[in-house]
Every structure is written in C-alpha cells, then in structure tokens.
C-alpha cells in the first residue's frame, strides 16, 4: 500500500524529534537531580521514537509512547526513590516544569512511558530490543541479558499475540462509554496492544528477531505485505493514519479516533488468528 509522506499535512518531523530530545533531557536532568547519581546505573531511550521515521506511520504525537528505561544501581532504589505517590508526583512536576521552561510553546508534549529496568530484567520472558534501537542517555551500557534462540522468541511472541483475546473480550465494556474527549484515553491504551502486533506477527512468520523488532513501522508494513499479509498491513497502517487525523483535529474528529480503533481491533483479531495457526503448527 502507499504510505503517507511527511508532506505539508503533517508537522515537520524535526520539530517533533527536537521536542522528544528535550523530554529525554528533562527526565535525565530531574532523575539525576532527585536520585543520588551513584544510585542510577543508567537511563535509556528505546523504541519507535528513536528509530528512523520514514513516514508518519512511525510516530503519532501524544498517542505513540516515548519509552524511557531507568536502571537503579540496585533493586532497593525502586523502593527508596519511587515508593510513594508524593515522590512520583514531585518528579512528574519537575519534568513538566523543566520541559516547558526549555520549550514554552511546544507543538506537542511527548508521552513518556517510564519503565524500571530492574523489574523488567526479572521477567522470565523479557527480551531486550535490538541493540540499534536503544540509546544510552545516562550511565552505563544497556545491560542486555543473554539472547534466547529464535524459536523460543517466536513461541513467546505467539503467546503474547494469543493473550490479546482477553483484551478483545474486555474491549466492548471498556470502550462503550469512551465518547468525545474520553476516546483519547481508550485509544492510548489500545496503542500498547496494537503497536507490538506487527513485529510479533513477523516473528512467528519467520522473520528474524533483529529484523522484525529492529525496524520502523513503515518497513514493517512492507514486510507484512511481502509475507502475504496485505490486509493486516493495511489495517496496521490505517490505525496510525487515522490516529494522526485524530491528533491533528485536536481530538475533535472523534470519527477518525473511532476509525483508528476499528483498524486496531482488526489488527489484533488477525494477530490472534495467525498465532493460533502458528501454535497448531508447533504441536
């Protein structure tokens, strides 16, 4: 399919990237100021916001996440520095103030998802993103755990695709009262389910981990088409295209928001279908 280009319909991607860089800087500045420096092992920027943006599919302001991982020098740091609502709110307030002091009138405010890496590293299924998709913002090199084999990764991706059945069952009751301005909340939650579906599907279709998870969404759409998944590629692209229209309307075009949601549901259903087929083939 034809993907949209960064034309005059969209903001200058360099402006968006500069705002992302400033938000990364804000978190580093505030965390290092708030937590004793020796207790922070590293702060890392990962995910779609630091991959190449070949088209608007690769980033949607305020709907896509800006992923930041925080690694404490020891696990006690989580309890010491992020254990109370008051501490979390103080960090949040300082980040906002620092960012807006640097950019008083930003085009958008990046939506950060801060994850504590100490906790992620304990998860049995955790698999770090490909090396080219993680940037060190502060501290030591990213602590890549030993990589599991491609077969195990595919089984894990299949498991997570199948788990979307639960989200799909719960979605009607979640969405039925999310009209008008509340639709944004629902769509932001859906992003966490839709975004990883493409690389997981590519993975179970046999695309190597580094390629499936290391590329941007524009390329993922092409790879899905090459794997014979044209309908999935179309719905995946339309999710982000419609999300852009929703953002550009200042969230007033709820028809575009619902169109994005419908495309997202199609993506998740297809992902479940393909995962079932893959699971049967491994029995």
VOPAGU-2260 file (C-alpha; in pm, 1 decimal, decimal comma):
REM VOPAGU-2260
SITE   aa  ch    i         X         Y         Z
SITE  UNK   A    0       0,0       0,0       0,0
SITE  UNK   A    1     101,4     362,5     -42,4
SITE  UNK   A    2     218,3     504,1     288,6
SITE  UNK   A    3     175,2     875,6     362,6
SITE  UNK   A    4     475,7    1102,1     331,0
SITE  UNK   A    5     593,9    1384,3     554,1
SITE  UNK   A    6     418,1    1647,9     345,8
SITE  UNK   A    7     260,9    1979,2     447,8
SITE  UNK   A    8     -36,9    1798,0     600,4
SITE  UNK   A    9     189,7    1694,3     886,4
SITE  UNK   A   10     424,2    1891,6    1112,4
SITE  UNK   A   11     796,2    1897,9    1046,9
SITE  UNK   A   12     931,9    1572,1    1194,9
SITE  UNK   A   13    1248,4    1756,3    1301,5
SITE  UNK   A   14    1034,0    1971,4    1530,8
SITE  UNK   A   15     878,0    1661,8    1686,2
SITE  UNK   A   16    1218,6    1498,1    1730,8
SITE  UNK   A   17    1358,3    1808,3    1898,5
SITE  UNK   A   18    1069,9    1801,7    2145,1
SITE  UNK   A   19    1138,0    1433,4    2210,9
SITE  UNK   A   20    1505,6    1509,3    2275,5
SITE  UNK   A   21    1408,9    1781,7    2519,9
SITE  UNK   A   22    1172,5    1547,9    2704,1
SITE  UNK   A   23    1450,6    1288,8    2731,5
SITE  UNK   A   24    1678,8    1562,3    2864,8
SITE  UNK   A   25    1410,5    1666,1    3114,4
SITE  UNK   A   26    1384,9    1316,3    3259,5
SITE  UNK   A   27    1761,7    1274,5    3279,9
SITE  UNK   A   28    1804,2    1615,8    3446,1
SITE  UNK   A   29    1527,9    1558,8    3701,5
SITE  UNK   A   30    1613,8    1197,8    3782,5
SITE  UNK   A   31    1983,6    1275,6    3833,7
SITE  UNK   A   32    1888,5    1577,9    4043,8
SITE  UNK   A   33    1637,9    1380,0    4252,7
SITE  UNK   A   34    1817,6    1047,2    4291,2
SITE  UNK   A   35    2182,6    1039,3    4406,3
SITE  UNK   A   36    2384,8     992,9    4087,4
SITE  UNK   A   37    2566,4     685,6    4215,2
SITE  UNK   A   38    2232,9     509,6    4265,5
SITE  UNK   A   39    2140,9     536,1    3895,6
SITE  UNK   A   40    2313,1     274,6    3679,1
SITE  UNK   A   41    2162,0     401,9    3357,2
SITE  UNK   A   42    1881,0     582,5    3175,9
SITE  UNK   A   43    1791,2     466,4    2825,4
SITE  UNK   A   44    1575,5     579,5    2534,0
SITE  UNK   A   45    1428,7     299,7    2326,6
SITE  UNK   A   46    1155,0     217,3    2080,5
SITE  UNK   A   47     992,0     385,7    1783,7
SITE  UNK   A   48    1078,7     741,5    1885,5
SITE  UNK   A   49    1447,4     681,6    1823,6
SITE  UNK   A   50    1416,5     472,9    1507,0
SITE  UNK   A   51    1420,2     630,9    1160,9
SITE  UNK   A   52    1092,6     797,1    1066,1
SITE  UNK   A   53    1037,0     712,5     700,9
SITE  UNK   A   54     671,2     816,5     711,6
SITE  UNK   A   55     411,0     944,6     961,0
SITE  UNK   A   56     333,7     581,1    1046,1
SITE  UNK   A   57     649,6     581,1    1255,3
SITE  UNK   A   58     531,4     833,8    1515,0
SITE  UNK   A   59     197,2     984,3    1615,1
SITE  UNK   A   60     231,8    1273,0    1864,2
SITE  UNK   A   61      79,4    1219,6    2208,9
SITE  UNK   A   62     -53,2     877,1    2107,9
SITE  UNK   A   63     274,7     697,3    2044,4
SITE  UNK   A   64     492,9     639,6    2351,0
SITE  UNK   A   65     836,1     777,1    2427,4
SITE  UNK   A   66     991,2     477,9    2607,0
SITE  UNK   A   67    1248,8     550,2    2876,2
SITE  UNK   A   68    1406,8     275,4    3087,3
SITE  UNK   A   69    1553,1     357,3    3428,2
SITE  UNK   A   70    1805,1     118,4    3586,5
SITE  UNK   A   71    1888,5     164,3    3952,9
SITE  UNK   A   72    2229,8      54,7    4076,5
SITE  UNK   A   73    2049,5    -195,5    4298,4
SITE  UNK   A   74    1690,4    -308,3    4334,8
SITE  UNK   A   75    1645,4    -116,7    4659,1
SITE  UNK   A   76    1648,2     203,5    4456,3
SITE  UNK   A   77    1293,6     136,7    4339,2
SITE  UNK   A   78    1165,9     129,9    4696,9
SITE  UNK   A   79    1380,8     421,0    4808,1
SITE  UNK   A   80    1304,8     664,3    4528,0
SITE  UNK   A   81     975,9     559,2    4363,6
SITE  UNK   A   82     782,4     412,2    4653,2
SITE  UNK   A   83     539,1     691,6    4734,7
SITE  UNK   A   84     285,3     894,4    4537,2
SITE  UNK   A   85     446,0    1212,3    4669,6
SITE  UNK   A   86     786,8    1125,7    4520,9
SITE  UNK   A   87     636,6    1028,1    4188,2
SITE  UNK   A   88     432,8    1347,9    4167,8
SITE  UNK   A   89     735,7    1559,2    4260,5
SITE  UNK   A   90     938,6    1405,6    3976,6
SITE  UNK   A   91     648,0    1447,2    3735,8
SITE  UNK   A   92     608,5    1813,8    3829,4
SITE  UNK   A   93     978,4    1890,5    3787,1
SITE  UNK   A   94     988,5    1718,3    3447,0
SITE  UNK   A   95     694,5    1926,5    3326,8
SITE  UNK   A   96     845,4    2249,4    3452,7
SITE  UNK   A   97    1188,7    2174,7    3302,1
SITE  UNK   A   98    1044,5    2080,5    2963,2
SITE  UNK   A   99     814,7    2384,0    2939,9
SITE  UNK   A  100    1091,3    2616,2    3054,1
SITE  UNK   A  101    1303,2    2494,6    2761,8
SITE  UNK   A  102    1010,4    2488,4    2516,1
SITE  UNK   A  103     735,6    2724,6    2635,6
SITE  UNK   A  104     515,6    2665,3    2330,5
SITE  UNK   A  105     578,2    2311,0    2204,0
SITE  UNK   A  106     393,4    2163,2    1909,7
SITE  UNK   A  107     331,6    1857,0    2123,3
SITE  UNK   A  108     425,1    1718,9    2464,0
SITE  UNK   A  109     580,0    1373,1    2422,8
SITE  UNK   A  110     400,4    1096,4    2607,6
SITE  UNK   A  111     662,9     919,8    2818,8
SITE  UNK   A  112     634,4     566,0    2945,8
SITE  UNK   A  113     897,8     531,6    3219,2
SITE  UNK   A  114     982,4     170,5    3298,0
SITE  UNK   A  115    1208,1      49,1    3579,3
SITE  UNK   A  116    1452,4    -186,0    3411,6
SITE  UNK   A  117    1537,4    -365,7    3737,5
SITE  UNK   A  118    1184,5    -507,0    3734,7
SITE  UNK   A  119    1178,6    -587,8    3362,7
SITE  UNK   A  120    1501,9    -787,6    3387,3
SITE  UNK   A  121    1333,8   -1021,7    3638,3
SITE  UNK   A  122    1055,4   -1117,4    3396,5
SITE  UNK   A  123    1117,0   -1465,3    3251,3
SITE  UNK   A  124    1000,4   -1366,5    2901,7
SITE  UNK   A  125    1185,4   -1035,3    2886,6
SITE  UNK   A  126    1382,1    -993,0    2564,9
SITE  UNK   A  127    1567,3    -665,8    2514,5
SITE  UNK   A  128    1509,5    -475,6    2191,8
SITE  UNK   A  129    1775,0    -499,7    1918,6
SITE  UNK   A  130    2088,4    -302,3    2001,2
SITE  UNK   A  131    2033,4     -43,0    1730,5
SITE  UNK   A  132    1703,4      63,5    1888,7
SITE  UNK   A  133    1835,7     167,2    2231,2
SITE  UNK   A  134    2028,7     485,3    2312,8
SITE  UNK   A  135    2213,4     547,8    2638,8
SITE  UNK   A  136    2101,4     880,2    2786,8
SITE  UNK   A  137    2299,8     847,0    3107,6
SITE  UNK   A  138    2527,5     594,3    3270,5
SITE  UNK   A  139    2642,9     250,8    3170,5
SITE  UNK   A  140    2580,0      46,4    2857,2
SITE  UNK   A  141    2236,5    -114,4    2841,5
SITE  UNK   A  142    2250,6    -447,9    3030,9
SITE  UNK   A  143    2146,4    -687,0    2756,1
SITE  UNK   A  144    2050,7   -1024,7    2902,1
SITE  UNK   A  145    2158,9   -1338,8    2719,1
SITE  UNK   A  146    1953,2   -1364,5    2399,7
SITE  UNK   A  147    1730,3   -1668,6    2374,0
SITE  UNK   A  148    1713,9   -1861,2    2048,0
SITE  UNK   A  149    1484,1   -1757,2    1761,7
SITE  UNK   A  150    1248,8   -2049,8    1822,0
SITE  UNK   A  151    1188,5   -1951,9    2183,6
SITE  UNK   A  152    1134,7   -1588,7    2085,1
SITE  UNK   A  153     869,4   -1696,1    1832,2
SITE  UNK   A  154     689,7   -1902,7    2094,9
SITE  UNK   A  155     691,9   -1603,0    2329,1
SITE  UNK   A  156     559,8   -1373,1    2056,6
SITE  UNK   A  157     286,5   -1628,3    1982,2
SITE  UNK   A  158     188,6   -1636,0    2349,6
SITE  UNK   A  159     152,8   -1258,9    2368,2
SITE  UNK   A  160     -49,5   -1248,0    2045,1
SITE  UNK   A  161    -290,8   -1503,4    2188,2
SITE  UNK   A  162    -322,2   -1301,9    2509,6
SITE  UNK   A  163    -488,1   -1025,1    2307,2
SITE  UNK   A  164    -802,7   -1238,1    2308,9
SITE  UNK   A  165    -858,2   -1121,7    2665,9
SITE  UNK   A  166    -824,2    -756,0    2566,6
SITE  UNK   A  167   -1064,1    -809,8    2274,9
SITE  UNK   A  168   -1321,8    -968,7    2506,6
SITE  UNK   A  169   -1292,4    -682,5    2755,5
SITE  UNK   A  170   -1283,0    -404,6    2494,6
SITE  UNK   A  171   -1660,3    -355,2    2442,7
SITE  UNK   A  172   -1720,3    -273,0    2808,7
SITE  UNK   A  173   -1406,1     -60,9    2816,5
SITE  UNK   A  174   -1498,8     139,8    2506,3
SITE  UNK   A  175   -1875,0     180,3    2526,8
SITE  UNK   A  176   -1854,9     490,3    2749,1
SITE  UNK   A  177   -1538,3     644,0    2599,4
SITE  UNK   A  178   -1700,2     909,6    2378,0
SITE  UNK   A  179   -1591,9    1265,8    2298,6
SITE  UNK   A  180   -1276,0    1366,3    2489,0
SITE  UNK   A  181   -1266,9    1030,1    2669,7
SITE  UNK   A  182   -1197,4     844,8    2344,7
SITE  UNK   A  183    -831,3     950,5    2364,4
SITE  UNK   A  184    -785,1     751,0    2685,0
SITE  UNK   A  185    -917,7     438,6    2515,2
SITE  UNK   A  186    -701,6     486,0    2206,0
SITE  UNK   A  187    -386,2     539,7    2410,6
SITE  UNK   A  188    -448,9     211,2    2589,7
SITE  UNK   A  189    -504,4      36,2    2257,5
SITE  UNK   A  190    -166,1     152,5    2125,6
SITE  UNK   A  191       9,7     -73,9    2377,9
SITE  UNK   A  192    -169,4    -371,9    2221,4
SITE  UNK   A  193    -159,5    -276,5    1853,5
SITE  UNK   A  194     198,0    -148,8    1823,3
SITE  UNK   A  195     379,3    -478,7    1903,9
SITE  UNK   A  196     139,7    -688,7    1695,8
SITE  UNK   A  197     325,1    -627,9    1367,2
SITE  UNK   A  198     670,4    -735,3    1491,3
SITE  UNK   A  199     520,4   -1032,8    1673,9
SITE  UNK   A  200     338,0   -1146,8    1361,4
SITE  UNK   A  201     652,9   -1101,5    1153,4
SITE  UNK   A  202     839,3   -1305,9    1413,1
SITE  UNK   A  203     603,4   -1605,5    1400,7
SITE  UNK   A  204     606,1   -1586,2    1020,3
SITE  UNK   A  205     980,1   -1649,0    1031,5
SITE  UNK   A  206    1131,7   -1301,6    1004,8
SITE  UNK   A  207    1448,8   -1291,3    1221,8
SITE  UNK   A  208    1422,5   -1110,5    1555,0
SITE  UNK   A  209    1662,1    -827,3    1464,4
SITE  UNK   A  210    1463,0    -751,9    1150,4
SITE  UNK   A  211    1113,8    -796,7    1296,1
SITE  UNK   A  212    1175,7    -588,9    1608,6
SITE  UNK   A  213    1452,7    -358,7    1489,0
SITE  UNK   A  214    1277,2    -183,2    1203,3
SITE  UNK   A  215    1025,4     101,0    1197,0
SITE  UNK   A  216     653,8      68,8    1124,2
SITE  UNK   A  217     685,4     189,9     764,7
SITE  UNK   A  218     915,9    -102,4     691,9
SITE  UNK   A  219     701,6    -340,0     897,9
SITE  UNK   A  220     406,6    -265,4     670,2
SITE  UNK   A  221     620,2    -354,8     367,6
SITE  UNK   A  222     743,8    -673,3     536,9
SITE  UNK   A  223     387,2    -777,6     619,7
SITE  UNK   A  224     291,1    -731,9     256,5
SITE  UNK   A  225     590,0    -940,1     149,9
SITE  UNK   A  226     470,7   -1212,9     385,6
SITE  UNK   A  227     131,2   -1216,0     213,6
SITE  UNK   A  228     -44,8   -1022,9     493,9
SITE  UNK   A  229    -176,1    -733,5     286,4
SITE  UNK   A  230    -497,2    -692,3     487,4
SITE  UNK   A  231    -308,1    -682,5     815,9
SITE  UNK   A  232     -56,5    -436,9     667,0
SITE  UNK   A  233    -341,1    -210,9     554,6
SITE  UNK   A  234    -518,6    -216,1     892,5
SITE  UNK   A  235    -193,9    -159,7    1081,1
SITE  UNK   A  236    -114,4     144,4     865,6
SITE  UNK   A  237    -469,5     278,3     889,9
SITE  UNK   A  238    -457,2     261,8    1268,5
SITE  UNK   A  239    -173,9     516,6    1268,3
SITE  UNK   A  240    -305,6     722,5     975,8
SITE  UNK   A  241    -640,1     770,1    1149,6
SITE  UNK   A  242    -470,4     835,6    1482,8
SITE  UNK   A  243    -281,3    1118,9    1310,4
SITE  UNK   A  244    -609,1    1268,7    1184,9
SITE  UNK   A  245    -748,5    1249,1    1535,4
SITE  UNK   A  246    -442,1    1428,9    1675,9
SITE  UNK   A  247    -437,9    1693,8    1400,6
SITE  UNK   A  248    -801,3    1779,4    1477,6
SITE  UNK   A  249    -702,4    1849,6    1839,2
SITE  UNK   A  250    -903,1    1537,8    1926,6
SITE  UNK   A  251   -1226,8    1686,7    1795,4
SITE  UNK   A  252   -1257,8    1446,1    1498,8
SITE  UNK   A  253   -1381,1    1152,6    1702,5
SITE  UNK   A  254   -1480,3     977,6    1380,1
SITE  UNK   A  255   -1109,2     949,8    1299,6
SITE  UNK   A  256   -1043,2     824,3    1652,4
SITE  UNK   A  257   -1306,2     553,0    1615,4
SITE  UNK   A  258   -1171,9     463,5    1269,5
SITE  UNK   A  259    -831,0     412,8    1430,2
SITE  UNK   A  260    -988,6     194,3    1697,5
SITE  UNK   A  261   -1169,1     -19,4    1438,9
SITE  UNK   A  262    -845,7     -70,4    1246,3
SITE  UNK   A  263    -671,1    -159,6    1571,0
SITE  UNK   A  264    -933,4    -423,6    1650,2
SITE  UNK   A  265    -886,2    -575,9    1303,4
SITE  UNK   A  266    -510,1    -587,3    1364,2
SITE  UNK   A  267    -549,9    -765,0    1697,8
SITE  UNK   A  268    -801,6   -1016,9    1563,6
SITE  UNK   A  269    -572,6   -1105,3    1274,1
SITE  UNK   A  270    -279,7   -1137,9    1510,0
SITE  UNK   A  271    -476,2   -1385,9    1723,3
SITE  UNK   A  272    -579,2   -1580,5    1412,7
SITE  UNK   A  273    -221,9   -1610,7    1287,3
SITE  UNK   A  274     -96,2   -1705,1    1633,4
SITE  UNK   A  275    -349,7   -1987,9    1654,2
SITE  UNK   A  276    -229,0   -2119,1    1318,8
SITE  UNK   A  277     133,9   -2094,7    1430,0
SITE  UNK   A  278      61,5   -2271,7    1758,7
SITE  UNK   A  279    -105,3   -2561,5    1577,3
SITE  UNK   A  280     198,6   -2595,2    1351,7
SITE  UNK   A  281     426,9   -2637,8    1653,8
SITE  UNK   A  282     227,9   -2917,2    1816,0
